[in-house]
């Protein structure tokens, strides 16, 4: 999906796109390619996220978060709000060591949410209903931060690339992204 909007760059190191209905599909896949600079990133540091209501409940329409804790466990977490109910789907112990690049992805096909790490499905859950989107200007697509309203939980690391598709990618496409991250981004 290509946004008609131009990105805005924060002085705090994150990027956002103002609300664009092209980024609000009924079926969605979202992906990020990046690396952490430290092992403990903190809780809910998003690599990519479509915010809801400018960081008020339910907070997110869809996104990928790194949920690091003080014990050193690092998880990729899909976060979504479907039919008004926010939920998270963990891919436990899914991140490589700090500075090692990783790919994370999530999808929703209208019946199932899935989370992928490095081209491999790590978890899934059955969900039905419409993705809940913000209908005012607060629903931004944010890269490398959890909120478009403030510098909440910035990602400690780098995001090299992100993408949003208006469909659920197939398992073969997720594997292909791992093998050649730029292949599905062309055209």
GULO-921425 format. One record per residue (C-alpha): residue number from 1; x, y, z. Coordinates in steps of 0.25 Angstrom, whole numbers, always signed. Example, Ala and Ser with C-alpha at 12.3 -4.5 7.8 and 13.67 -1.06 7.14 Angstrom:
1:+49:-18:+31;
2:+55:-4:+29;
***
This chain:
1:+0:+0:+0;
2:+6:+13:-4;
3:+1:+25:+5;
4:-3:+38:-2;
5:+3:+45:+10;
6:+18:+50:+12;
7:+25:+45:+24;
8:+28:+54:+36;
9:+41:+53:+44;
10:+41:+55:+59;
11:+53:+61:+66;
12:+53:+49:+75;
13:+56:+40:+63;
14:+43:+34:+59;
15:+35:+35:+46;
16:+20:+36:+44;
17:+9:+37:+33;
18:-3:+45:+36;
19:-16:+38:+35;
20:-18:+32:+21;
21:-30:+22:+18;
22:-20:+14:+9;
23:-14:+10:+21;
24:-27:+5:+27;
25:-30:-8:+19;
26:-40:-19:+23;
27:-30:-29:+22;
28:-15:-26:+25;
29:-1:-30:+26;
30:+10:-21:+32;
31:+25:-23:+33;
32:+37:-17:+38;
33:+52:-20:+36;
34:+61:-15:+47;
35:+71:-17:+58;
36:+72:-14:+73;
37:+84:-6:+78;
38:+82:-12:+92;
39:+76:-25:+98;
40:+66:-18:+107;
41:+57:-9:+99;
42:+46:-7:+109;
43:+32:-10:+108;
44:+23:-8:+96;
45:+34:-2:+87;
46:+27:-2:+73;
47:+35:-4:+60;
48:+22:-1:+52;
49:+8:+3:+57;
50:-5:+9:+52;
51:-9:+17:+65;
52:-23:+19:+69;
53:-29:+32:+75;
54:-15:+38:+76;
55:-11:+29:+88;
56:-24:+27:+95;
57:-31:+14:+97;
58:-31:+5:+89;
59:-18:+11:+86;
60:-15:+3:+73;
61:-22:-2:+60;
62:-10:-11:+57;
63:+5:-12:+60;
64:+17:-19:+63;
65:+24:-17:+77;
66:+37:-22:+84;
67:+33:-25:+98;
68:+46:-26:+106;
69:+46:-28:+120;
70:+56:-27:+132;
71:+59:-42:+131;
72:+64:-41:+117;
73:+53:-48:+110;
74:+50:-42:+97;
75:+37:-44:+89;
76:+31:-39:+76;
77:+17:-36:+79;
78:+6:-33:+69;
79:-4:-23:+75;
80:-18:-21:+68;
81:-32:-16:+71;
82:-43:-24:+64;
83:-57:-21:+66;
84:-54:-11:+77;
85:-46:-21:+86;
86:-31:-19:+87;
87:-22:-32:+88;
88:-7:-36:+87;
89:-1:-48:+81;
90:+13:-52:+86;
91:+24:-59:+78;
92:+32:-63:+91;
93:+47:-62:+91;
94:+47:-58:+77;
95:+58:-48:+75;
96:+72:-50:+72;
97:+83:-43:+80;
98:+84:-28:+80;
99:+90:-23:+67;
100:+86:-35:+59;
101:+76:-31:+48;
102:+62:-37:+49;
103:+49:-37:+41;
104:+35:-37:+48;
105:+22:-38:+42;
106:+7:-39:+45;
107:-5:-41:+37;
108:-20:-42:+38;
109:-29:-49:+28;
110:-43:-47:+34;
111:-42:-60:+42;
112:-28:-62:+47;
113:-17:-53:+53;
114:-3:-57:+51;
115:+11:-53:+55;
116:+24:-56:+48;
117:+38:-54:+51;
118:+49:-56:+40;
119:+39:-62:+31;
120:+34:-73:+41;
121:+20:-73:+47;
122:+21:-72:+62;
123:+7:-71:+67;
124:-7:-70:+62;
125:-21:-68:+68;
126:-35:-68:+62;
127:-42:-54:+61;
128:-53:-49:+53;
129:-59:-35:+51;
130:-54:-22:+45;
131:-41:-16:+49;
132:-44:-3:+58;
133:-39:+9:+51;
134:-38:+23:+56;
135:-48:+32:+48;
136:-41:+45:+52;
137:-27:+51:+49;
138:-21:+44:+61;
139:-19:+30:+54;
140:-5:+31:+49;
141:+4:+21:+44;
142:+17:+22:+53;
143:+30:+16:+51;
144:+40:+13:+63;
145:+31:+19:+74;
146:+19:+14:+81;
147:+11:+27:+80;
148:+9:+39:+70;
149:+5:+48:+82;
150:+18:+47:+90;
151:+31:+40:+90;
152:+26:+28:+98;
153:+34:+16:+98;
154:+43:+19:+86;
155:+50:+7:+79;
156:+64:+6:+83;
157:+70:+2:+70;
158:+68:+4:+55;
159:+57:+1:+46;
160:+62:-1:+32;
161:+49:-3:+24;
162:+34:-5:+27;
163:+22:-9:+18;
164:+7:-10:+19;
165:-1:-19:+9;
166:-16:-18:+7;
167:-17:-34:+8;
168:-11:-45:+17;
169:+2:-50:+11;
170:+3:-65:+9;
171:+13:-73:+17;
172:+22:-74:+4;
173:+22:-59:+3;
174:+27:-58:+17;
175:+38:-67:+15;
176:+41:-60:+2;
177:+42:-47:+10;
178:+53:-53:+19;
179:+61:-58:+7;
180:+60:-45:-1;
181:+54:-34:+7;
182:+53:-24:-5;
183:+45:-34:-14;
184:+31:-31:-10;
185:+34:-17:-8;
186:+36:-15:-23;
187:+25:-10:-32;
***
